[in-house]
Structures are given as C-alpha cells and as structure tokens.
Amino acid sequence: MGTGTGIEGGLRRRMPLSRRTGGGGAAAGASVVGARAMRYYRLWIYTCNTALLAGALAFGGAAVRTVVFDFRRSLIPSLTLYQPSFLYAYLALLTQGGAIQLLGCLAALRLSEKLLNAYWLLLLVLLFGDVAIGAFWAFRFERVCQELRPALRVKFYQEYGTNEDFTDVWNRLQSEHPCCGVTGPEDYNSSALQMQLPVSCCLKPPRTVNSTCEAEQLHHTNGCDERLLAYLRSTASLLAILGYCVLAFLKMCFLGILRYEIREMIQKIRILRTELELPNVNGVVPGTLRAESAESERESLLVRPESAALLSSPPSQTKNPNGNNNYEMREYRGRENI
C-alpha cells in the first residue's frame, strides 16, 4: 500500500507543468508554431519590398540625373518639372521608395488582414498608374520631338541675348555639345536676330580680339536641335527601360505571386486566431484539447493502484511454451496413481 502511494506521488511530481498551469503553456506553444508557419510568407513580402525599393531607387537616381539636374532639360519648352505626369511620378516614387515597404512589413509583422489587402491593392494601383503614364508619354513624346525645333527657335529668338539665364545655358550647350544656333550658324544672322557668332560656337578661340571665328570659318556647323533631340531620346529610352522593364515588371510579377501567398497567409491567420483566441467552455485552447486529453489518459492509467502494483512487482519469469501440456501430464499421472 505504501509502495503504491509512493509511486503515485512520484508520478504526480513528474507531471508536466502544462497540466498544472492549464492552457497557458499550450497557447504559447501554439503561438510559436504559428510564428514559424508565417515566416515563409513574411520572407516573401520582405523580398518583394527589397526588390521594389532597389528598382525605385535606381529609377529615381536616373531620373534625377538625366531630367532634374541636367541643364539641357531647361532648354526644352514643353518639358517642365511641374506638369501633371511628373507630379504623379514624384508621388509614385515616394510611395515605392519607402511607404509601400513600411505598409507591407507592418502587415506581415502584425498579421493583419486589412493591411495585407491594402498592401496588395496599393501595388495594383501603382501598376495601373504606370501603365496609364506610359501610354500617355508614348503619344506625348513623339509630339514633343516634332514640336521641339519650332518651339526652340521661337524661344531662341526671344530670349537669347536678352535673358541672361537662357543665354548662359545656351552658350554652355554650344560649348559642351559642339553645335551652333538652333539649326545652324545662320540663325545668328537672320531677320529675327542680327549678331555675330558667340565664342561658344567657335572650334578654337579667335586669334585676336577683333577677329571672329565666323570670318576664319572655324565654327561648329551642326544645329543644337539635333543635340537636344538625341538627349530626349536617350533619356526616354533609359527611363522606359527602368520604369517598364524593371519596376512595372516587378510589380506585375509580385502581384501575381502575392495574390496567392497573401490569400493563404490570411487563411492561416484565421486558423491561428481560432485556435488562440476562442477557448472552449473549460478554458482550454481548442488546438491543445486533443493533446491534453491523450496525456491525461496516460497519466490516469499510471496512477491507478493496480497499475502501481504492476509497476512495483518484479518482472515475472518467462513461461515455458509447453506449460499447458506439462500440467495435463501431471494431472494424468496423479489419476493413475490413485
């Protein structure tokens, strides 16, 4: 009797802590398992955010270098920094350069269905915006190229020599990109403008103060409109490659992949919430009820008196496989002796 009581007490002392404390430890274990299950989906969102951020930074750097800080852009009348398409580009770059990454990481960390859906919808809106702006500039760009020469000539005749800023920029263009005038040196000797060729048109500085490169035939013969047109086409090609072949392609791929990943992630979030936030009437977490019932069944078998007696008794010897036959033979011989 004392042996059974001691074994039962020992078994109770070795009882798992989760049985004593209720469902708290099991709930914590379920939350750890849920966190591990979500690691795959979080990794996908982090990867998409990193790639999109790299593409946005590359496009923004190229746009700043070739459009914002390039002095040739100020010479093109129809290319201002405050037109509606450029304003959208600023907003889209700011969104893709940090805002959408913050939203995606926050949604993945908090496991929020609303934030995940908002993240995917924002990517979709940005993709539609890129397509709309691209279609707009596909038609607008050719018109800008066609209107460049007449608009540039009007601006040249009106502001060269009278507007100091425009004159300095135009002279810089003629010096750094060998050209002279809009269509050629004859633009300086026309009915709209009568003046000598500036030094920026000369191949070499004049030999004397009174001499000019026009008299010595040592001036550029190409017009600057071709230089500006080449600048426009190269800039448009670079931004189109980065904007469509990189940014838009990445967003299209991520939208297709994340559509299924986020859907599965939301389904698992709902399952985890059901297991972690909806206890049953006994206060036990549903996900751990089956494991605890099996554990209690094993412990109940171990703490029974008969089970304790079996555990405390020494191991029995193996029976002779012919035990029944030997018993029958002994009984038969006893009957013969009688």
Steps between C-alpha positions, in 0.01 A plus 500: 500500500786735586677407181199591287459832680865585446487416133184704456659798674808466284292490189314813609827676571619412151176626349563757217471868589243556226253279684540703818483843348212433261503611133742796530810302411319324216378833363855634507619191316229545238601862452862394444389246240288770332794737488711234332225429249480870408874534450475378139236758405682780678816411309311535173370846592844615618658380174241679287546819699879488465490443125239773450701744710816430299312557173343822625838634616659413165221672305503802732877538472489482121210748482673749728825481306352519150195724554513703818868597513580497128518855365380392155154428636445872572549579129204286394183715526248217540696311765433664836537341842150592617282338239240244624682190376816604684302567818362147485854370448617679815214354703550148361874507571442615856243224549723230354808637672388435856125535561390173341792313660397630841140392440602151385740438790245630751231273355732198515610569857150567637334228291222742408257403225406862428861614467588205275206575270590872499860411411392289202247759379759777520734296280214454252424875495867581438514253212192653337649844548822394330308360206294820466804729518689282256214510249477877541870556435506255210284751307626814671868431436472491123309827508771660718766389251304640205437833672854536632657688207231770445450555876875519554547747221231732639655487846850554360401812308307643794740434788854463366693814583217644711451228762828448680414157639389365163804651327741337746335163470494518120867596484580207727311268267696629198832457683448156658304348212658634177217689330404853400155658486177308480542356151847644424719813512262684267257550788726780627470686173129488431221753482402425860852519644798697372820432694843349464570143587576460870825348618316186602444425130871508418711192456796695637517836677554794254862592444443870565240699690356658185488179297210255509480128438235569233750690287759228546247224427589326828155447652259213553268429214243271667185636661429448869150362437652167397701488824190567706299244305768237563492590869122457509508160332781361717330620818165357394660162417677482836191590702278268296733206566520568872133591532343221297756223461595519870242674721179412317619144432590449866163630614314280252691189615459585868127559457457156347711326765377692802138451401520131594756543778296767677180297454660197665653721767160647587348152522770389742458818702131415543585145605753622755256754638239227537743282693650775714210738568191276528528277814236241569274485803772348718745777417724266299635601164331288228826426326642341816190313620583180315860493622399567862229232495748241374749606766242481779398154384857378523542651845174350627618157399828552683349619828250213544576271794509189284733675261722606790505141626599373163775758481631413848493118452815333370498379144351157460699215353425387155263211482588172351340481158382145589357596839147388422615162374715441813204585727278248319766228528537553879124479545482181296777330702327590827185330387694184408660481844158522663 
